Amino acid sequence: MCYNLTDNSLCTEDKNILSVIDMNEAVKEKTAPLVIGAVIAVLVFLLLMCAVLYITGDCVLIHMPQGESLAVECGETYDDSDVKAYFKIPFTNMGLPLELSRMGYVDSTRVGTYELLYVARFMGIPHSAKRTVTVVDTTAPEIVLKTDPDYQADWLVGYVEEGYTATDAADGDLTEKVSAKRLDGAVEYTVTDEAGNKASLRREIEYQLNLPVITLNGGEKLSLCALPWYNDPGFTATDAQGNDYADYVKVEGQVDSAKAGDYEIVYSLENGHGDTVTAKRTVTVDMDDCGEVCEPEEKTIYLTFDDGPGSYTDTLLDILDAYGAKATFFVTGAYPEYARCIKRAHDAGHAIGVHTFTHWYGKIYSSEENFFQDFLAVQNLIYEQTGEYTQLYRFPGGSSNTASFVNYGIMTRLSQSLEDMGYRYFDWNVNSGDADGLTGAGSVANAIIRGCAGKNCAVVLQHDIKGFSVYAVEKVLQWGQENGYSFKALDTTSPGMHHQIVN
Ligand code: ZN
């Protein structure tokens, strides 16, 4: 600014400047209301915007990071902690948290679709958002097997189910729907739930632990000699637990005791799995090898008669007398009225031996005590008739009998005891068949002749309580004498003709 020095007034330029200043002051005074108006307008605009946004809800956000549709596994808890509500401050990224409430429920134990409504309020006006929750079952049921540590599967019966359960998160107890399929050495359990999820489990079974064993009485090899019939010594079939399978054993094979040869008998057990346990016995029938044999020059037939004396014994003694033949009588006490025949036979030079007083296999072979009680009863009978005890003996059923299995090993012990006491027991090597299906004198005579033919020494088994057998004797005597045989009574030096003891 400049001043005129003469009048101390402002110079012209400065006057102009002053006038400009005055004008600026005037402009200022005029524009201020405009600015204020503009600010107010912006604020109003913002408020209007906010009101619009607010009314349309865009200022209130319900945030669902996991989405509006959601699947939850059955049995698991539905967790909606992800859902949050905010008031969003316009044109900013900031928000104020709002309280949120939920309408609806999710039953996570049941498969299904559940609609939920989340509501947030701002200034009393509600804002909402939907979420659909689907409870799904994609998990297989669980099978649990029960086991008994002491249980062992029975080989024959097979596995007996120990039990199991099956549960499913969605369907609950599915035990009844389990299919338990028997496989070889295992059980396979399967179950499928409503949603089609399948579970399976396998149980291994050790059947072989309890394998039964078939044990053959008398052993795997038997040698028969002129037995009237083949009577199988039998068997036992047990497992380690002592279970008895004997009733389930199938026996196959036959023995023709009248025909020499090797015969195989198969004993088998089969279970439902097709497993088998077998035992085999070879029975050799040898008509010529029955213990001791006579020297060639001593062609001898020892006729022996068991189970008498009886009503035919007198006739028999007459026939033997007529041919000058001697025989041996293994006697019983069954027919006391004919006990006198023991004396008659003895006095005529025939041999008398002990057979049995009762002929009751089940009793006499049940114990040594019972055996010798029976034995002594016959000895006493013989002594009463003859004034002597005998050293000759024949086992009921022969020493190879199998009736004695009521007491294991008793035949072995008895035969030894008798020999130790000085007795001699005799079996036979020719079977007349008179207790073995033959019922005619002619057929019995033929059987004896067939059996003796070719043998230098024959011990013939007959029963003098059977008429047809007694009537067969004359033909045998004739044939024997014509063929160079002599008919002798047994004594303690005679060939034993011992059968194989199987018990
Ligand atoms: Zn007898």
Residues whose N, C-alpha, C, O or C-beta is under 5 A from the ligand:
A	BS01	ZN	D306 D307 P396
